[in-house]
Amino acid sequence: MRILIIGGTRFVGRALVDSALGRGHEVTLFNRGQSNPDLYPELETIVGDRETDLDQLDGHTWDAVIDTCGYVPRIVKLSADALKDKATQYAFISTISVYPIEGDPNRDETSKLLTMDDESTEEITNETYGPLKVLCENAVREAFPDGALIIRPGLIVGPHDPTNRFTYWVTRTAKGGEAIAPLAEQPVQFIDVRDLADFTLDRLEAKSTETYNVTGRDVQVTFGQWLATAKDALDSDVIYHHVDDSFLQEYEIGEFMELPLWLNLPIAKQFMTFSVAKAVADGLTFRPLAQTISDTYTWAKDLPEDTPKPANLPVEKEDMLLEALAGK
C-alpha cells in the first residue's frame, strides 16, 4: 500500500511508520518538520502545516491516510476534505476520552459519547478534549463515508513515550528500595504502542471501516499485578507500599500525573475497564507485558537527565509519604 501518515516522527507516528515499513508499504510523511525531522531521511516528507499548507498534497495519491494528530474538528475536516479524492481510506487515531469518565465497566464502542454545547469551540482543555475528538471522528466519517477507520486507544505505552506515565513506574521499579504505589487492586489499562500500530495496519490492510476501542489487554490487569511483573522483568528488589486513596488525598498528591496512573478506585473501575472484545475478535494481539516493560526500560535508562518528565512523583514527595506511612 501507499500510505500517507500525518505526523509520523513522534511516539505513535513512528511506531506506525516502523510497522508499515516492516510490511513493505510505501510511506509518505506530512508534518511541520519540527519533531525529529531527521528520523526517516529515506522517506518522502512533505513539510507543511495541516491547516494552511494542504495544497502541497496536490498531485499525490495514496491508498490510505493515517492521521495521528487531529485535535480540532475544523482542521481535521480540512485535512479529510483535502484528501478524500487522493486516498481511499482514512484511519483516525482518536481516544478513549470520547466517552464520559463515569459509566459502566466493560463499555464497548456503542456506548454514550461526550457532547459539547458550543461546537465552534477550539480551545483544548480537560473538558473539551474528548468532545472535540468526537467531532473529529465525525468529520472523518463525513469525508470518507466508505473508508473511515476509527481507533480509540487509552493509555499508550512503550519506548519513546513522552508522557512518562508508564515509564515512571518502570524506572522506579528498576531503582529499587521502598516505594509508594496506589491500591494493588486498582485496575489499569494500557496498550503497547507497537501493538496499537500493528492492529491499525492490520485493519487498513483489511479495508476495515469500523470503530475500535484499543485500550488494553483482553484480561483485566491491576496495579499490583503489573508492578509485580515489572519487578520480575527488571530483577528488582523494590518494595511497593500500596496505599489507599484517602492516604494520598490527605497528603495532597495529584491523581494520574503526579502519581502516574493513579485514579481513585471508583473512577478507575469505570474508566480503566473498557471492552476490547471487538478489536480482539478482529485480530488485536498483545506482546508479553514483561517485554513492554523491558523494552521501555532499555530505552528510558539512557535518556538525558534533563529529559522532561510530565508525569512524576518527586523523590522528596515519595520520601515524605514513606515517612508518614511509617508513622501511622
C-alpha beads as a LAMMPS data file, in Angstrom:
LAMMPS data file: protein, C-alpha beads

328 atoms
327 bonds

1 atom types
1 bond types

-500.0 500.0 xlo xhi
-500.0 500.0 ylo yhi
-500.0 500.0 zlo zhi

Masses

1 110.0

Atoms # bond

1 1 1 0.000 0.000 0.000
2 1 1 0.954 3.639 -0.442
3 1 1 0.300 5.288 2.905
4 1 1 0.351 8.953 3.949
5 1 1 0.973 9.479 7.662
6 1 1 0.082 12.876 9.099
7 1 1 2.745 13.289 11.760
8 1 1 4.925 10.203 11.821
9 1 1 8.034 11.191 13.785
10 1 1 6.855 11.025 17.406
11 1 1 5.762 8.077 19.578
12 1 1 2.573 6.742 17.916
13 1 1 3.545 8.074 14.498
14 1 1 6.971 6.473 14.473
15 1 1 5.518 3.121 15.599
16 1 1 3.082 3.295 12.685
17 1 1 5.898 4.150 10.271
18 1 1 8.023 1.271 11.549
19 1 1 5.137 -1.190 11.297
20 1 1 4.238 -0.030 7.784
21 1 1 7.814 -0.191 6.534
22 1 1 8.260 -3.619 8.101
23 1 1 5.357 -4.843 5.987
24 1 1 6.809 -3.422 2.777
25 1 1 4.409 -0.494 2.408
26 1 1 5.462 2.792 0.795
27 1 1 5.209 5.618 3.312
28 1 1 4.992 9.387 2.857
29 1 1 5.048 11.779 5.805
30 1 1 3.233 15.088 6.063
31 1 1 4.252 17.228 9.019
32 1 1 5.781 20.552 10.024
33 1 1 9.296 19.164 10.272
34 1 1 9.628 20.242 13.902
35 1 1 9.877 16.919 15.783
36 1 1 12.727 14.540 14.920
37 1 1 12.965 15.853 11.352
38 1 1 15.926 13.589 10.550
39 1 1 14.343 10.372 11.846
40 1 1 13.417 8.950 8.428
41 1 1 15.729 10.518 5.843
42 1 1 14.876 7.810 3.324
43 1 1 11.172 8.663 3.260
44 1 1 9.396 11.244 1.167
45 1 1 8.396 14.002 3.575
46 1 1 6.052 16.821 2.624
47 1 1 6.732 19.660 5.039
48 1 1 3.736 21.817 5.819
49 1 1 1.042 22.762 8.295
50 1 1 -2.182 20.779 8.033
51 1 1 -4.220 23.959 8.446
52 1 1 -2.548 26.165 5.840
53 1 1 -0.445 24.007 3.508
54 1 1 -2.748 21.247 2.328
55 1 1 -2.240 22.362 -1.272
56 1 1 1.195 20.730 -1.060
57 1 1 -0.598 17.377 -1.169
58 1 1 -1.952 18.133 -4.651
59 1 1 -0.670 15.840 -7.381
60 1 1 -0.282 12.890 -4.999
61 1 1 -2.470 9.852 -4.352
62 1 1 -2.362 7.196 -1.657
63 1 1 -4.239 4.054 -0.771
64 1 1 -4.644 5.152 2.831
65 1 1 -4.068 8.036 5.227
66 1 1 -3.289 7.688 8.938
67 1 1 -3.983 10.784 10.997
68 1 1 -2.075 10.673 14.283
69 1 1 -2.512 14.257 15.462
70 1 1 -6.014 15.581 14.868
71 1 1 -7.499 17.537 17.770
72 1 1 -9.592 20.359 16.293
73 1 1 -12.620 19.328 14.181
74 1 1 -12.314 22.215 11.731
75 1 1 -8.701 21.340 10.965
76 1 1 -9.403 17.600 10.727
77 1 1 -12.232 18.411 8.316
78 1 1 -9.823 20.474 6.194
79 1 1 -7.415 17.538 6.057
80 1 1 -10.058 14.909 5.349
81 1 1 -11.745 17.014 2.673
82 1 1 -8.408 17.718 1.002
83 1 1 -7.609 14.002 0.920
84 1 1 -10.955 12.443 0.048
85 1 1 -10.093 12.477 -3.663
86 1 1 -6.487 11.439 -3.052
87 1 1 -6.990 8.335 -0.898
88 1 1 -9.493 5.533 -0.361
89 1 1 -9.127 5.030 3.388
90 1 1 -8.611 7.390 6.316
91 1 1 -7.562 5.977 9.687
92 1 1 -8.043 8.405 12.560
93 1 1 -6.253 7.816 15.845
94 1 1 -8.838 9.069 18.316
95 1 1 -9.031 8.455 22.075
96 1 1 -10.978 6.642 24.766
97 1 1 -11.667 10.115 26.152
98 1 1 -14.587 10.369 23.723
99 1 1 -16.542 8.551 26.457
100 1 1 -17.616 10.089 29.779
101 1 1 -15.335 9.205 32.681
102 1 1 -18.232 7.777 34.645
103 1 1 -20.010 4.758 33.216
104 1 1 -20.405 1.016 33.480
105 1 1 -17.363 -1.276 33.328
106 1 1 -16.708 -3.060 30.024
107 1 1 -18.158 -0.298 27.886
108 1 1 -17.944 -1.048 24.180
109 1 1 -17.867 1.072 21.029
110 1 1 -21.626 1.674 21.112
111 1 1 -21.505 3.433 24.488
112 1 1 -22.601 7.020 25.023
113 1 1 -20.182 9.672 23.730
114 1 1 -19.439 13.125 25.074
115 1 1 -21.084 16.210 23.592
116 1 1 -20.480 19.938 23.915
117 1 1 -22.867 22.876 23.808
118 1 1 -20.674 25.124 21.661
119 1 1 -19.277 23.029 18.822
120 1 1 -17.364 26.018 17.461
121 1 1 -15.018 25.922 20.466
122 1 1 -11.428 25.137 19.505
123 1 1 -9.702 25.606 22.855
124 1 1 -8.383 22.244 24.043
125 1 1 -8.906 21.738 27.779
126 1 1 -9.571 18.761 30.029
127 1 1 -13.278 19.389 29.475
128 1 1 -13.221 19.879 25.683
129 1 1 -10.570 17.356 24.632
130 1 1 -12.952 14.380 24.459
131 1 1 -15.921 16.132 22.824
132 1 1 -13.618 17.708 20.237
133 1 1 -12.288 14.246 19.368
134 1 1 -15.873 13.042 18.862
135 1 1 -16.388 15.862 16.358
136 1 1 -13.070 14.996 14.678
137 1 1 -14.265 11.405 14.219
138 1 1 -17.495 12.716 12.670
139 1 1 -15.543 14.919 10.248
140 1 1 -13.537 11.911 9.059
141 1 1 -16.669 9.802 8.575
142 1 1 -18.349 12.598 6.610
143 1 1 -15.410 12.926 4.220
144 1 1 -14.806 9.149 3.967
145 1 1 -18.254 7.530 4.368
146 1 1 -16.939 4.262 2.914
147 1 1 -13.369 4.417 4.163
148 1 1 -13.171 5.691 7.749
149 1 1 -11.327 3.598 10.332
150 1 1 -11.535 4.970 13.889
151 1 1 -9.098 3.766 16.548
152 1 1 -9.746 4.711 20.190
153 1 1 -6.729 3.998 22.394
154 1 1 -6.447 4.877 26.059
155 1 1 -3.018 4.931 27.693
156 1 1 -0.388 4.207 25.069
157 1 1 2.911 2.948 26.466
158 1 1 6.299 1.666 25.431
159 1 1 9.582 3.033 24.079
160 1 1 9.604 6.729 23.090
161 1 1 6.573 7.581 25.251
162 1 1 6.926 11.316 26.052
163 1 1 4.371 11.338 28.899
164 1 1 6.400 9.348 31.479
165 1 1 3.173 7.878 32.894
166 1 1 4.084 4.207 32.383
167 1 1 7.806 4.886 32.178
168 1 1 7.834 6.389 35.690
169 1 1 6.864 3.027 37.166
170 1 1 9.363 1.127 35.028
171 1 1 12.277 3.320 36.077
172 1 1 11.069 3.483 39.692
173 1 1 10.922 -0.307 39.830
174 1 1 14.421 -0.583 38.397
175 1 1 15.725 1.853 41.031
176 1 1 14.647 -0.483 43.834
177 1 1 14.196 0.261 47.514
178 1 1 10.926 1.224 49.181
179 1 1 8.311 2.977 47.083
180 1 1 4.732 4.226 47.224
181 1 1 2.031 2.918 44.882
182 1 1 -1.776 3.125 44.632
183 1 1 -4.041 0.341 45.806
184 1 1 -2.946 -3.008 44.427
185 1 1 -6.492 -3.742 43.260
186 1 1 -6.829 -0.576 41.174
187 1 1 -7.490 -1.629 37.567
188 1 1 -5.223 -0.225 34.861
189 1 1 -5.450 -0.372 31.080
190 1 1 -2.670 0.407 28.635
191 1 1 -1.640 -0.677 25.149
192 1 1 1.875 -1.109 23.828
193 1 1 2.333 1.455 21.051
194 1 1 3.657 -1.263 18.736
195 1 1 0.584 -3.446 19.263
196 1 1 -1.582 -0.405 18.522
197 1 1 0.358 0.276 15.331
198 1 1 0.237 -3.319 14.161
199 1 1 -3.517 -3.533 14.708
200 1 1 -4.103 -0.269 12.846
201 1 1 -2.096 -1.532 9.869
202 1 1 -3.877 -4.897 10.004
203 1 1 -7.251 -3.192 9.772
204 1 1 -6.144 -0.865 6.973
205 1 1 -4.906 -3.862 5.003
206 1 1 -8.297 -5.488 5.598
207 1 1 -10.005 -2.272 4.382
208 1 1 -11.954 -2.068 7.624
209 1 1 -14.385 0.804 8.197
210 1 1 -15.071 0.029 11.846
211 1 1 -14.541 1.807 15.155
212 1 1 -12.439 0.068 17.793
213 1 1 -11.560 0.507 21.442
214 1 1 -7.865 -0.360 21.678
215 1 1 -7.331 0.392 25.342
216 1 1 -5.520 -2.553 26.822
217 1 1 -5.180 -6.262 27.168
218 1 1 -8.068 -8.718 26.885
219 1 1 -7.792 -9.566 30.596
220 1 1 -8.094 -7.099 33.449
221 1 1 -4.757 -6.010 34.906
222 1 1 -4.371 -4.419 38.340
223 1 1 -1.685 -2.102 39.654
224 1 1 -0.388 -4.833 41.899
225 1 1 -0.165 -7.358 39.080
226 1 1 1.675 -5.163 36.651
227 1 1 4.139 -3.827 39.209
228 1 1 4.890 -7.406 40.263
229 1 1 5.536 -8.216 36.609
230 1 1 7.833 -5.181 36.366
231 1 1 9.738 -6.281 39.468
232 1 1 10.342 -9.722 37.962
233 1 1 11.140 -8.427 34.485
234 1 1 13.750 -5.980 35.815
235 1 1 15.080 -8.274 38.572
236 1 1 14.430 -5.502 41.095
237 1 1 14.438 -5.502 44.900
238 1 1 11.775 -2.782 45.040
239 1 1 9.222 -2.996 47.846
240 1 1 5.979 -1.254 46.931
241 1 1 3.755 0.036 49.704
242 1 1 0.263 0.126 48.227
243 1 1 -1.693 2.890 49.953
244 1 1 -5.352 3.781 49.739
245 1 1 -6.881 6.799 48.069
246 1 1 -7.582 8.615 51.313
247 1 1 -3.917 8.482 52.336
248 1 1 -2.791 10.039 49.049
249 1 1 -5.556 12.649 49.219
250 1 1 -4.607 13.509 52.810
251 1 1 -1.134 14.480 51.605
252 1 1 -2.476 16.311 48.537
253 1 1 -0.917 14.052 45.925
254 1 1 -2.277 14.763 42.460
255 1 1 -4.086 11.993 40.626
256 1 1 -2.876 10.439 37.387
257 1 1 0.116 12.679 36.660
258 1 1 1.864 13.469 39.941
259 1 1 1.400 9.836 40.956
260 1 1 1.204 8.449 37.426
261 1 1 -1.814 6.328 36.515
262 1 1 -3.415 6.684 39.937
263 1 1 -7.162 7.233 39.825
264 1 1 -9.405 6.900 42.831
265 1 1 -10.759 3.377 42.871
266 1 1 -14.418 4.022 41.947
267 1 1 -13.383 6.057 38.881
268 1 1 -10.676 3.569 37.879
269 1 1 -13.255 0.777 37.924
270 1 1 -15.274 2.757 35.375
271 1 1 -12.572 4.293 33.153
272 1 1 -9.873 1.613 33.198
273 1 1 -12.147 -1.259 32.219
274 1 1 -13.227 -0.683 28.616
275 1 1 -14.034 -3.693 26.473
276 1 1 -11.594 -4.563 23.677
277 1 1 -13.557 -7.663 22.658
278 1 1 -14.361 -6.277 19.203
279 1 1 -10.726 -5.480 18.438
280 1 1 -9.545 -8.853 19.763
281 1 1 -12.125 -10.640 17.613
282 1 1 -10.704 -8.760 14.612
283 1 1 -7.089 -9.622 15.327
284 1 1 -5.700 -7.392 18.096
285 1 1 -2.840 -9.200 19.823
286 1 1 -0.585 -8.291 22.720
287 1 1 3.121 -8.843 23.219
288 1 1 4.056 -10.058 26.712
289 1 1 3.795 -7.334 29.344
290 1 1 7.307 -8.171 30.535
291 1 1 8.594 -7.364 27.037
292 1 1 6.916 -3.952 27.048
293 1 1 8.436 -3.256 30.454
294 1 1 11.927 -4.401 29.470
295 1 1 11.917 -2.563 26.154
296 1 1 10.693 0.613 27.832
297 1 1 13.480 0.414 30.405
298 1 1 16.138 -0.248 27.758
299 1 1 15.064 2.952 26.031
300 1 1 14.499 5.061 29.132
301 1 1 17.671 4.279 31.054
302 1 1 19.830 6.118 28.532
303 1 1 17.692 9.256 28.273
304 1 1 19.462 12.523 29.161
305 1 1 18.955 13.685 32.735
306 1 1 17.132 16.814 31.580
307 1 1 14.503 14.896 29.569
308 1 1 11.075 16.322 30.527
309 1 1 9.050 14.078 32.821
310 1 1 5.461 15.387 32.741
311 1 1 4.176 12.552 34.967
312 1 1 6.365 12.118 38.013
313 1 1 6.264 11.772 41.792
314 1 1 9.249 13.805 43.005
315 1 1 11.700 11.971 45.266
316 1 1 11.105 14.379 48.128
317 1 1 7.354 13.734 47.998
318 1 1 7.823 9.994 47.962
319 1 1 10.164 10.273 50.963
320 1 1 7.534 12.349 52.755
321 1 1 4.861 9.731 52.054
322 1 1 7.101 6.885 53.234
323 1 1 7.858 8.746 56.458
324 1 1 4.166 9.468 57.022
325 1 1 3.286 5.838 56.379
326 1 1 5.918 4.648 58.837
327 1 1 4.470 6.957 61.488
328 1 1 0.917 5.682 61.174

Bonds

1 1 1 2
2 1 2 3
3 1 3 4
4 1 4 5
5 1 5 6
6 1 6 7
7 1 7 8
8 1 8 9
9 1 9 10
10 1 10 11
11 1 11 12
12 1 12 13
13 1 13 14
14 1 14 15
15 1 15 16
16 1 16 17
17 1 17 18
18 1 18 19
19 1 19 20
20 1 20 21
21 1 21 22
22 1 22 23
23 1 23 24
24 1 24 25
25 1 25 26
26 1 26 27
27 1 27 28
28 1 28 29
29 1 29 30
30 1 30 31
31 1 31 32
32 1 32 33
33 1 33 34
34 1 34 35
35 1 35 36
36 1 36 37
37 1 37 38
38 1 38 39
39 1 39 40
40 1 40 41
41 1 41 42
42 1 42 43
43 1 43 44
44 1 44 45
45 1 45 46
46 1 46 47
47 1 47 48
48 1 48 49
49 1 49 50
50 1 50 51
51 1 51 52
52 1 52 53
53 1 53 54
54 1 54 55
55 1 55 56
56 1 56 57
57 1 57 58
58 1 58 59
59 1 59 60
60 1 60 61
61 1 61 62
62 1 62 63
63 1 63 64
64 1 64 65
65 1 65 66
66 1 66 67
67 1 67 68
68 1 68 69
69 1 69 70
70 1 70 71
71 1 71 72
72 1 72 73
73 1 73 74
74 1 74 75
75 1 75 76
76 1 76 77
77 1 77 78
78 1 78 79
79 1 79 80
80 1 80 81
81 1 81 82
82 1 82 83
83 1 83 84
84 1 84 85
85 1 85 86
86 1 86 87
87 1 87 88
88 1 88 89
89 1 89 90
90 1 90 91
91 1 91 92
92 1 92 93
93 1 93 94
94 1 94 95
95 1 95 96
96 1 96 97
97 1 97 98
98 1 98 99
99 1 99 100
100 1 100 101
101 1 101 102
102 1 102 103
103 1 103 104
104 1 104 105
105 1 105 106
106 1 106 107
107 1 107 108
108 1 108 109
109 1 109 110
110 1 110 111
111 1 111 112
112 1 112 113
113 1 113 114
114 1 114 115
115 1 115 116
116 1 116 117
117 1 117 118
118 1 118 119
119 1 119 120
120 1 120 121
121 1 121 122
122 1 122 123
123 1 123 124
124 1 124 125
125 1 125 126
126 1 126 127
127 1 127 128
128 1 128 129
129 1 129 130
130 1 130 131
131 1 131 132
132 1 132 133
133 1 133 134
134 1 134 135
135 1 135 136
136 1 136 137
137 1 137 138
138 1 138 139
139 1 139 140
140 1 140 141
141 1 141 142
142 1 142 143
143 1 143 144
144 1 144 145
145 1 145 146
146 1 146 147
147 1 147 148
148 1 148 149
149 1 149 150
150 1 150 151
151 1 151 152
152 1 152 153
153 1 153 154
154 1 154 155
155 1 155 156
156 1 156 157
157 1 157 158
158 1 158 159
159 1 159 160
160 1 160 161
161 1 161 162
162 1 162 163
163 1 163 164
164 1 164 165
165 1 165 166
166 1 166 167
167 1 167 168
168 1 168 169
169 1 169 170
170 1 170 171
171 1 171 172
172 1 172 173
173 1 173 174
174 1 174 175
175 1 175 176
176 1 176 177
177 1 177 178
178 1 178 179
179 1 179 180
180 1 180 181
181 1 181 182
182 1 182 183
183 1 183 184
184 1 184 185
185 1 185 186
186 1 186 187
187 1 187 188
188 1 188 189
189 1 189 190
190 1 190 191
191 1 191 192
192 1 192 193
193 1 193 194
194 1 194 195
195 1 195 196
196 1 196 197
197 1 197 198
198 1 198 199
199 1 199 200
200 1 200 201
201 1 201 202
202 1 202 203
203 1 203 204
204 1 204 205
205 1 205 206
206 1 206 207
207 1 207 208
208 1 208 209
209 1 209 210
210 1 210 211
211 1 211 212
212 1 212 213
213 1 213 214
214 1 214 215
215 1 215 216
216 1 216 217
217 1 217 218
218 1 218 219
219 1 219 220
220 1 220 221
221 1 221 222
222 1 222 223
223 1 223 224
224 1 224 225
225 1 225 226
226 1 226 227
227 1 227 228
228 1 228 229
229 1 229 230
230 1 230 231
231 1 231 232
232 1 232 233
233 1 233 234
234 1 234 235
235 1 235 236
236 1 236 237
237 1 237 238
238 1 238 239
239 1 239 240
240 1 240 241
241 1 241 242
242 1 242 243
243 1 243 244
244 1 244 245
245 1 245 246
246 1 246 247
247 1 247 248
248 1 248 249
249 1 249 250
250 1 250 251
251 1 251 252
252 1 252 253
253 1 253 254
254 1 254 255
255 1 255 256
256 1 256 257
257 1 257 258
258 1 258 259
259 1 259 260
260 1 260 261
261 1 261 262
262 1 262 263
263 1 263 264
264 1 264 265
265 1 265 266
266 1 266 267
267 1 267 268
268 1 268 269
269 1 269 270
270 1 270 271
271 1 271 272
272 1 272 273
273 1 273 274
274 1 274 275
275 1 275 276
276 1 276 277
277 1 277 278
278 1 278 279
279 1 279 280
280 1 280 281
281 1 281 282
282 1 282 283
283 1 283 284
284 1 284 285
285 1 285 286
286 1 286 287
287 1 287 288
288 1 288 289
289 1 289 290
290 1 290 291
291 1 291 292
292 1 292 293
293 1 293 294
294 1 294 295
295 1 295 296
296 1 296 297
297 1 297 298
298 1 298 299
299 1 299 300
300 1 300 301
301 1 301 302
302 1 302 303
303 1 303 304
304 1 304 305
305 1 305 306
306 1 306 307
307 1 307 308
308 1 308 309
309 1 309 310
310 1 310 311
311 1 311 312
312 1 312 313
313 1 313 314
314 1 314 315
315 1 315 316
316 1 316 317
317 1 317 318
318 1 318 319
319 1 319 320
320 1 320 321
321 1 321 322
322 1 322 323
323 1 323 324
324 1 324 325
325 1 325 326
326 1 326 327
327 1 327 328
